[in-house]
Amino acid sequence: LRMRYFLLLLLTSSNLLNAKEYATIESSQVHIRIFGLDKAEISRHLKVTIHKEEGYKWAIFQDYYDKYRKIRSLSLTVYDNKGKKVKRLNKPDALDYAFNENNTTDDIRQLFLDPKYKQYPFSVEIDIEIELKGFLNLPTWLPRSTFDLAVKKSELIVEVPESYNLRTFQESISEPSIKLDPKSGSKIHRWIVENLEPIGNEMNYKTFFEIQPKVLLAPDKFELAGYEGQLQTWKQFGDWYLNVNKDRNELLDETKKYLDGLNKENPKELIYDLYKYMQDRTRYVSIQLGIGGYQSLPAKLVDEKGYGDCKALTTYMKSMLEYKGIESNYILVMAGNDVPNIKKSFPSNQFNHVFLGVPVSSDTIMLECTSQSMPPNYIGTFTDNRNVLWVDKNDSKIIRTPVYDENDNIIKQDANLKIDEEGNGTMDIVAKYSGVFYDNLLYYKHLTKKEIENYNYNLFNFSDFTISNFNLKEFEGKSEYRSEFDLFINNVAKNAGDKLLFSSNILQSIDQYIDANRFTKFSEVKRGFSLKDHVQVSLPVKFWVQQLPKDQRIESKYGTYEIRFDFDGDIMTINRSLVIKSGRYENDSFDLFFKFLQAIRKADSNKLVLDSKT
């Protein structure tokens, strides 16, 4: 879906280092001229001053083109610190290459133009003209694409025929001025933003996008590759999507034969079997050919080739379900871990991915068709807890994907620690992961042996230890897995005269899961989670516990913490439970949340004291 290419450019920019004092947008103008349902032009002008090396990325131009989006002209002019023109580069000077050369079949290419001038400070002016031949999307306008960039002036102008109904959605910015040009008869919409100061605190892109001045644009009616559509309602957009993808459900005869022999009385079991069959036969390849951003390859072609993009694989799965008499629905989503929420009140293409929903009785099974390893009815952090478009003939609507919370996202660990008289220890750990923690297993599946080793050593906070054994076990068809570790730990307990001391929490620190910076005063727990630890400690023969620490329980609106201690013979048992709810905390609310975290850290840092019997 082509909206993602606009967002990719923004996301690339948002990953820059702190650009405060590094670069300043002196002036920026985007001028969009719409001539009808299938023709528009975009002119962009940008003047940016680069103060230091860290801001050099702003001097580099990059953008994409395809058969529906042509870059007609491009110029990049460099000025020194006195305003004297140093050099001018044009479109023929740009590097022209495939947008993505990995697992991709597309007709999309990218232009990249580097001025290769680094005598700071200097300025760059970039001018570009783009022609759109058929369009569903118009680019979202942001005066800046990263939180730490100053803007002196930024302007959006949209020029449309007098009878054209331009749909707009703006946030944190005034309504546009609208004037009629008597010469051309065009309506001219204009938005202006001036003197935006950099935001001092780092933040994720989703948060940044939410608070920035922005304008979303969409046509009332449109035409793309001969497919006409309307965008006043989500129902209309869904019907257009179905029309673009109709008559693509034919399967190979051998697949039909296999499906004819696949019979299950339980519909859920049949769906799961078909999903596994699809995963075993196909792999994901990004395909952007023709109107590939919206239109799927035929299911029969996926059947023959064994690959497809998200649309094609979803259509393939949908076609097999349909052949077996099971109805299913496309689900359009803005996928990713750090992406903006779609604007529910503004029907438009705000999506970059598609997966499948299968209504079964009172439940809906969701199938991510691009993964060869994801279990059925698990969508993970890529598409969870967000508004999506449920595509249904004459009834498309916005729904919400499942929320994985503290009752789903659980790590449960059982450990046995044996400490010798020198304070060294051997420990075996069995951990069970569920909910979004299942994503860790998907991560394991793509790592090399050496990368897995490094990843495992980063799981533990011991200063000096060795992993002697490691195993993983997946529970087929479930979003759960189990890990097993055997460890040797030097000085897990510290010698202090005739005593041995070690921390009451030896497994999971809260700081492994929550980033709470008291200087930026911002923290976000996107998904609630639970950590449950049961640790049995075998004491050295010559040591005993004279007094156990007090059990503790901390309750708050942010979650709960509990730790309990027991001692029987030469075995000490530690039971620790931590439940954190989702939430976003800034300024005063951050201070209260941070105080809660500090109380947990203090409880975790209590020392267990082993006394010598002699």
Secondary structure, 3 states (H helix, E strand, C coil): CCHHHHHHHHHHHHCCCCCCCCEEEEEEEEEEEECCCCEEEEEEEEEEEECCHHHHHHHCEEEEEECCEEEEEEEEEEECCCCCEEEEEEHHHCEEEECCCCCEEECCEEEEECCCCCCCCEEEEEEEEEEEECCCCCCCECCCCCCCCEEEEEEEEEEEECCCCEEEEEECCCCCEEEECCCCCEEEEEEEEEEECCCCCCCCHHHHHHHCCEEEEEECEEEECCEEEECCCHHHHHHHHHHHCCCCCCCCHHHHHHHHCCCCCCHHHHHHHHHHHHHHHCEECEEECCCCCCCCCCHHHHHHHCEECHHHHHHHHHHHHHHCCCCCEEEEECCCCCCCCCCCCCCCCCCCEEEEEEEECCEEEEECCCCCCCCCCCCHHHHCCCEEEECCCCCCEEEECCCCCCCCCEEEEEEEEEECCCCCEEEEEEEEEEHHHHHHHHHHCCCCHHHHHHHHHCCCCCCCEEEEEEEEEECCCCCEEEEEEEEEECCCCEEECCEEEEECCCCCCHHHCCCCECCCCEEEECCCEEEEEEEEEECCCCEECCCCCCCEEEEECCEEEEEEEEEECCEEEEEEEEEECCEEEEHHHHHHHHHHHHHHHHHHCCEEEEEECC
